[in-house]
Amino acid sequence: MSDIALVIKDNCFDINVKNGDLESDGGLQTAVTISLFTERRVTDEQLPELAESKKGWWGDMFPDIDQDKIGSRLWTLEREKRTTETLRRYEDYSKEALDWMLEDGVASTISVAASYDSDGQLVGEIIITRPTGTESRFQVNWDEQELKGA
């Protein structure tokens, strides 16, 4: 089974029509994109300073599985300083957002490593190993909110 493919067009996520049908994604790119770039609702304690909205997806109000949530808390890092603590939180929030893949048997392992590139932009490297042993690699350029398959 595949997802409708999300593609980046003019710095926005969009869908394509290909051969008269919606383009599909048989890999994990769309699932990773939704997991990381959908804004998960946060608690009052997790709300960043000066932020007013706890954000979140309305569908989380009616989950099929109790406490199941879509998205990540990466949005809370938008105004953070470039520190090792921010990198650690980026890794934790990314793993939290992708954990459903382990729970649902889509992946057997997920690793996330974050660093700053020479321009100071936060870059996340994600490796997802399927139960078959196949690896999918993704690079996330957080400042540009862009996901690339590697």
C-alpha positions in Angstrom: 0.0 0.0 0.0 1.2 3.5 -0.7 0.5 7.1 0.4 -0.4 10.0 -1.8 3.0 11.6 -2.4 3.7 15.0 -0.8 6.2 17.0 -2.9 7.8 20.3 -2.3 6.8 23.0 -4.7 7.7 26.7 -4.2 8.7 26.0 -0.6 5.3 24.4 0.2 4.1 20.8 0.5 1.8 19.9 -2.4 0.5 16.9 -4.3 1.0 16.0 -8.0 -1.2 14.6 -10.6 0.7 12.0 -12.7 -0.9 10.1 -15.6 -4.3 11.4 -14.6 -4.1 10.2 -11.1 -2.6 11.4 -7.8 1.1 10.6 -7.6 1.8 8.0 -5.0 4.7 7.3 -2.6 5.5 3.6 -2.0 8.3 4.5 0.3 8.4 6.4 3.6 9.0 9.9 2.5 5.4 11.1 2.8 5.0 9.3 6.2 8.1 10.9 7.5 7.1 14.3 6.1 3.7 14.2 7.9 5.2 12.9 11.1 7.8 15.6 11.3 6.1 18.7 9.8 2.6 18.3 11.3 2.5 20.4 14.5 1.7 18.2 17.5 -0.3 19.8 20.3 1.7 20.6 23.4 0.8 21.0 27.1 1.0 24.3 28.9 4.4 23.3 30.3 5.8 22.5 26.8 4.6 25.7 25.3 7.6 27.9 24.2 8.0 31.3 25.8 6.0 34.0 24.0 3.9 31.4 22.2 0.1 31.6 22.6 -1.2 28.6 20.7 -0.5 25.0 21.7 -1.2 24.1 18.0 -2.1 20.5 17.2 -4.2 18.6 14.7 -7.9 18.5 15.3 -8.0 14.8 14.5 -6.0 14.0 17.7 -9.2 14.8 19.6 -10.7 11.6 18.4 -7.8 9.0 18.1 -8.5 5.4 17.2 -5.9 4.5 19.8 -6.0 6.3 23.2 -3.4 9.1 23.4 -2.3 8.5 19.8 -1.0 11.8 18.4 0.1 12.9 14.9 3.1 15.2 14.3 6.0 16.5 16.1 7.0 19.1 18.7 9.8 20.4 16.4 7.8 23.6 15.9 8.6 24.5 19.5 12.3 24.8 18.5 11.8 27.6 15.9 13.1 30.3 18.2 15.7 28.3 20.1 19.4 29.2 20.1 21.9 26.9 18.4 23.1 24.8 21.3 23.8 21.1 21.9 20.6 21.0 24.1 18.6 22.2 21.0 20.2 19.4 18.9 19.3 16.8 21.6 15.7 18.0 21.8 15.5 17.9 18.0 16.6 14.3 18.1 14.1 13.4 20.9 11.2 15.2 19.2 11.9 13.5 15.9 12.1 10.1 17.5 8.9 10.8 19.3 7.1 11.7 16.1 8.4 8.7 14.2 7.8 6.2 17.1 4.5 5.1 15.6 6.5 3.3 12.8 8.0 1.0 15.4 4.7 0.4 17.2 3.0 -0.4 13.9 5.8 -2.6 12.6 6.6 -0.3 9.7 10.2 0.0 11.0 12.4 -2.2 13.2 14.9 0.7 14.1 14.9 4.4 13.8 18.0 6.6 14.4 18.2 10.4 14.4 21.3 12.5 14.5 21.3 16.3 14.5 24.0 18.7 13.8 24.6 22.3 12.6 26.1 22.8 9.1 28.7 25.4 8.2 25.9 28.0 7.8 24.5 27.2 11.3 21.4 25.5 9.9 20.1 22.5 11.9 20.3 19.3 9.8 18.8 16.1 10.9 19.9 12.7 9.5 17.3 10.0 9.9 17.8 6.3 9.1 14.8 4.0 9.2 15.3 0.3 9.0 12.4 -1.8 7.8 11.7 -5.3 9.3 13.0 -6.6 5.9 16.4 -4.9 6.6 16.0 -2.3 4.0 17.2 1.2 5.0 15.6 4.5 4.1 17.7 7.6 4.7 16.4 11.1 5.0 18.0 14.5 5.5 16.0 17.3 7.1 17.1 20.9 6.7 15.1 22.3 9.6 15.5 26.1 8.9 14.0 25.5 5.4 11.6 22.8 6.7 12.7 20.5 3.9 13.0 16.7 3.7 15.3 15.0 1.2 15.7 11.3 0.7 19.3 10.3 0.8 
